[in-house]
C-alpha cells in the first residue's frame, strides 16, 4: 500500500517558463491473492483438490491432508466439505463386510 501512495504523489516538472506542471501517476497496485499455510491460494487449493476429492481420504498424501485441513477451515468450502464427508460415509458402508440387515440399518442412518 505504501508503494501505491508513493506513486500517487504529485510529480512536479518545470516547463521552462516558470510554471510547474503536475502529473499524477495512475498505477494500480498489483493484486496479490492471500496465500494460506501451505503456500497455495484459495483458487489453487480448489483446483488441486479436484482429483483429491475423488479419492478415499485413506489414500491421500501428506500435502493433500494439509490442504484438506485448510479447506475445512474456510467458510466458502463448507458445502464441499459436507458433501465429501457424506459421500465418504457411504463408501465406508459399502467397504464393510456386513450382513444385509446391518447394511440396511447403516444405509437408513446414512440417508438421515
Buried (B, 14 or more C-beta within 10 A) or exposed (E): EEEEEEBEEEEEEEEEEEEEEEEEEEEEEEEEEEEBEEEBEBEBBBEBBEEBBEEEBEEBEEEBEBBBEBBEEBEEBEEBBEEBEEEBEEEEBEEEEEEEEEBEEBEEEEEE
